[in-house]
């Protein structure tokens, strides 16, 4: 079953100056276990689409399902985890307690919470910082805690809205490599919002390019760079070709990059 299916999805926001058409005619399928990035100019509706999938807002038109359920049903079933640009950690709770929070809110017992938190902190490489507080961590470490927290209930889908946008370039690249590994180990599908073309290419199996408001899907670029995506990939000709393909799609020019399978 597909992780996400959108058919003719639109979103209109009412304002004092008139209706704002944020999204129009969105048709998109995200397969189970697939990593898909949304990219486009500011205001094109990338984050709005993510919020609709997350049941943080409702479509004005069209049909949207998450694992065959309505977004509300998927939220209630804890089918997805979500991470934003800011880690959003509670400063008075330790790293472990922050990771445990979703489990605690859903009545999971103390021992099970502790076991799951330990597993996740190992997954994101923060075992040694379990007892630390957020202010004692770097920005990249805080984002890793936020990712661990989003995985706490073993979701089959991760929704990520520019989670590395506030990080410096070196930390951002390290986090991208970590995310590839984490997603491979967890098996979760990912819908990832970004403004960075290299980031979208490095992480994704497909890059969905969106047009200015009203947001529409103007191109879908397959990225066939294999499952093993280490630092060396960033210097590979196929990586640069895929970056060029996405850049040309963003600018509305023909996709001519070599080495990119656009079928």
Secondary structure per residue as TSV (DSSP state, phi and psi in degrees):
chain	resnum	aa	ss	phi	psi
A	1	X	-	360.0	137.8
A	2	X	-	-67.6	147.4
A	3	X	S	-69.6	-44.3
A	4	X	E	-137.8	137.1
A	5	X	E	-135.2	123.3
A	6	X	E	-119.8	130.3
A	7	X	E	-129.9	108.9
A	8	X	E	62.9	31.8
A	9	X	E	-74.3	131.6
A	10	X	E	-133.7	156.6
A	11	X	E	-142.2	124.4
A	12	X	E	-119.6	127.9
A	13	X	E	-103.5	132.1
A	14	X	-	-83.8	137.8
A	15	X	-	-140.7	169.3
A	16	X	T	-62.9	-30.1
A	17	X	T	-91.3	2.6
A	18	X	-	126.1	174.1
A	19	X	-	-70.8	141.3
A	20	X	E	-111.5	116.9
A	21	X	E	-88.6	98.5
A	22	X	E	-80.3	-40.2
A	23	X	E	-136.0	148.6
A	24	X	E	-150.4	124.8
A	25	X	E	61.2	42.3
A	26	X	E	-80.3	118.9
A	27	X	E	-118.1	116.8
A	28	X	E	-153.5	136.5
A	29	X	E	-123.9	131.5
A	30	X	E	-117.1	117.8
A	31	X	-	-73.4	157.6
A	32	X	T	-57.8	131.1
A	33	X	T	79.6	0.6
A	34	X	-	-88.8	144.9
A	35	X	E	-105.2	116.1
A	36	X	E	-124.0	128.9
A	37	X	E	-104.4	144.0
A	38	X	E	-106.7	126.2
A	39	X	E	-137.1	149.8
A	40	X	E	168.0	173.9
A	41	X	S	-66.1	159.3
A	42	X	T	-56.5	136.7
A	43	X	T	86.3	7.6
A	44	X	S	-85.4	-4.3
A	45	X	S	99.4	11.8
A	46	X	H	-58.6	-53.3
A	47	X	H	-68.7	-32.3
A	48	X	H	-62.1	-44.2
A	49	X	H	-61.8	-41.6
A	50	X	H	-62.3	-40.2
A	51	X	H	-66.8	-34.3
A	52	X	H	-66.3	-42.4
A	53	X	H	-62.1	-37.4
A	54	X	T	-81.9	0.1
A	55	X	T	64.1	28.2
A	56	X	S	-89.9	-8.4
A	57	X	S	-156.9	168.6
A	58	X	-	-120.7	142.5
A	59	X	-	-64.9	150.8
A	60	X	S	-83.3	-30.7
A	61	X	E	-149.0	164.4
A	62	X	E	85.3	-175.4
A	63	X	E	-127.2	136.2
A	64	X	E	-135.1	126.5
A	65	X	E	-129.9	150.8
A	66	X	E	-125.3	111.1
A	67	X	T	52.2	41.1
A	68	X	T	78.6	2.1
A	69	X	B	-110.4	165.9
A	70	X	-	-68.1	155.5
A	71	X	H	-54.6	-36.8
A	72	X	H	-63.5	-45.7
A	73	X	H	-63.0	-39.2
A	74	X	H	-65.7	-39.1
A	75	X	H	-63.9	-45.5
A	76	X	H	-66.0	-27.5
A	77	X	T	-87.7	2.8
A	78	X	T	54.8	42.0
A	79	X	-	-76.7	-17.4
A	80	X	E	-134.5	154.7
A	81	X	E	-114.8	159.4
A	82	X	E	-139.0	140.3
A	83	X	E	-135.4	136.7
A	84	X	-	-109.6	-179.6
A	85	X	S	-62.1	-40.1
A	86	X	S	-92.4	136.3
A	87	X	-	-60.3	-33.4
A	88	X	-	65.9	33.5
A	89	X	-	-79.3	149.0
A	90	X	-	-82.3	118.3
A	91	X	T	-65.2	-23.1
A	92	X	T	-88.8	-1.7
A	93	X	S	-108.6	143.6
A	94	X	B	-67.2	171.7
A	95	X	H	-55.9	-48.4
A	96	X	H	-59.5	-45.3
A	97	X	H	-65.9	-32.8
A	98	X	H	-66.9	-41.5
A	99	X	H	-66.8	-35.5
A	100	X	H	-73.2	-16.8
A	101	X	H	-52.5	-49.7
A	102	X	H	-60.2	-36.7
A	103	X	H	-67.9	-40.5
A	104	X	H	-62.6	-41.5
A	105	X	H	-65.5	-24.5
A	106	X	T	-102.2	17.3
A	107	X	T	77.5	18.8
A	108	X	-	-73.3	138.9
A	109	X	-	-63.5	158.4
A	110	X	H	-59.6	-45.7
A	111	X	H	-64.5	-43.4
A	112	X	H	-65.8	-38.3
A	113	X	H	-61.5	-44.8
A	114	X	H	-64.3	-40.3
A	115	X	H	-64.6	-45.6
A	116	X	H	-65.3	-42.3
A	117	X	H	-61.5	-41.5
A	118	X	H	-62.9	-41.3
A	119	X	H	-59.8	-44.9
A	120	X	H	-71.8	-38.0
A	121	X	H	-66.7	-31.4
A	122	X	H	-67.7	-41.0
A	123	X	H	-59.9	-40.7
A	124	X	T	-95.5	7.3
A	125	X	T	73.6	34.3
A	126	X	-	-124.6	27.5
A	127	X	G	-51.6	-42.7
A	128	X	G	-73.1	-8.7
A	129	X	G	-112.2	16.2
A	130	X	T	-56.5	-36.9
A	131	X	T	-93.3	2.3
A	132	X	-	-78.9	164.6
A	133	X	B	-104.9	157.4
A	134	X	G	-51.5	-39.0
A	135	X	G	-67.3	-13.2
A	136	X	G	-91.1	2.4
A	137	X	S	-111.5	153.0
A	138	X	-	-72.9	169.3
A	139	X	H	-60.8	-41.2
A	140	X	H	-65.5	-38.2
A	141	X	H	-66.8	-39.7
A	142	X	H	-61.8	-39.4
A	143	X	H	-67.0	-34.3
A	144	X	H	-65.3	-37.7
A	145	X	H	-63.6	-42.0
A	146	X	H	-62.6	-39.0
A	147	X	H	-66.0	-42.5
A	148	X	H	-59.1	-43.2
A	149	X	H	-62.6	-39.5
A	150	X	H	-67.0	-20.4
A	151	X	T	-95.4	-1.2
A	152	X	T	-55.6	-39.0
A	153	X	T	-98.0	23.8
A	154	X	-	51.8	53.0
A	155	X	-	-69.3	154.7
A	156	X	S	-92.8	-2.5
A	157	X	E	-144.1	133.9
A	158	X	E	-111.7	131.9
A	159	X	E	-111.3	120.6
A	160	X	E	-130.7	119.6
A	161	X	E	-107.8	94.6
A	162	X	S	46.4	53.5
A	163	X	T	-66.4	-18.6
A	164	X	T	-111.1	10.1
A	165	X	T	-62.6	-28.2
A	166	X	T	-94.8	3.6
A	167	X	S	-92.8	154.0
A	168	X	-	-68.0	162.6
A	169	X	H	-60.9	-42.9
A	170	X	H	-64.8	-44.6
A	171	X	H	-65.2	-38.4
A	172	X	H	-61.6	-43.8
A	173	X	H	-66.6	-38.3
A	174	X	H	-63.4	-40.4
A	175	X	H	-66.8	-35.3
A	176	X	H	-62.6	-44.5
A	177	X	H	-62.4	-42.0
A	178	X	H	-62.6	-41.0
A	179	X	H	-65.1	-39.8
A	180	X	H	-57.6	-45.6
A	181	X	H	-65.1	-45.6
A	182	X	H	-61.7	-43.2
A	183	X	H	-67.1	-36.6
A	184	X	H	-63.9	-39.2
A	185	X	H	-75.9	-34.3
A	186	X	H	-84.9	-26.4
A	187	X	-	75.5	9.5
A	188	X	-	-76.6	145.6
A	189	X	E	-73.5	154.7
A	190	X	E	-135.9	134.0
A	191	X	E	-114.0	118.1
A	192	X	E	-124.2	120.1
A	193	X	E	-93.6	131.2
A	194	X	-	-151.8	158.5
A	195	X	S	-103.4	-4.4
A	196	X	-	-97.6	119.5
A	197	X	H	-65.1	-49.4
A	198	X	H	-59.3	-37.3
A	199	X	H	-63.7	-46.4
A	200	X	H	-59.5	-43.3
A	201	X	H	-67.8	-45.3
A	202	X	H	-60.7	-37.6
A	203	X	H	-88.3	-29.8
A	204	X	-	-100.7	157.3
A	205	X	S	-91.9	-28.3
A	206	X	E	-142.5	143.4
A	207	X	E	-114.0	121.6
A	208	X	E	-96.9	116.5
A	209	X	E	-95.9	128.7
A	210	X	E	-112.9	148.9
A	211	X	-	-93.0	164.4
A	212	X	S	-58.3	160.0
A	213	X	S	-52.2	136.3
A	214	X	S	-72.3	132.2
A	215	X	B	-60.6	124.9
A	216	X	-	-132.0	159.8
A	217	X	E	-84.9	115.2
A	218	X	E	-95.5	-22.5
A	219	X	E	-163.4	152.1
A	220	X	E	-126.7	117.2
A	221	X	E	-105.6	112.2
A	222	X	E	-68.4	139.9
A	223	X	-	-120.5	100.7
A	224	X	-	-101.5	74.5
A	225	X	-	-110.4	9.7
A	226	X	-	84.3	173.0
A	227	X	S	-86.6	-27.2
A	228	X	-	-86.2	106.2
A	229	X	-	-122.3	85.3
A	230	X	-	-94.6	-176.2
A	231	X	G	-61.5	-30.8
A	232	X	G	-63.0	-24.7
A	233	X	G	-60.4	-31.5
A	234	X	G	-64.9	-16.9
A	235	X	G	-106.0	5.8
A	236	X	S	-84.1	145.1
A	237	X	H	-61.7	-34.6
A	238	X	H	-66.9	-32.4
A	239	X	H	-65.8	-47.3
A	240	X	H	-64.0	-35.4
A	241	X	H	-64.0	-42.0
A	242	X	H	-67.2	-39.5
A	243	X	H	-59.6	-43.4
A	244	X	H	-62.4	-41.4
A	245	X	H	-61.7	-44.0
A	246	X	H	-67.7	-41.4
A	247	X	H	-61.3	-43.3
A	248	X	H	-64.6	-38.6
A	249	X	H	-65.0	-38.6
A	250	X	H	-63.6	-36.8
A	251	X	T	-90.1	2.7
A	252	X	T	75.0	21.9
A	253	X	-	-104.6	159.4
A	254	X	-	-58.5	141.4
A	255	X	-	-81.5	112.9
A	256	X	-	-120.2	0.3
A	257	X	-	-60.5	135.6
A	258	X	T	-78.0	153.5
A	259	X	T	80.2	6.9
A	260	X	-	-113.1	118.5
A	261	X	-	-79.6	110.4
A	262	X	-	-104.3	20.4
A	263	X	-	-69.5	360.0
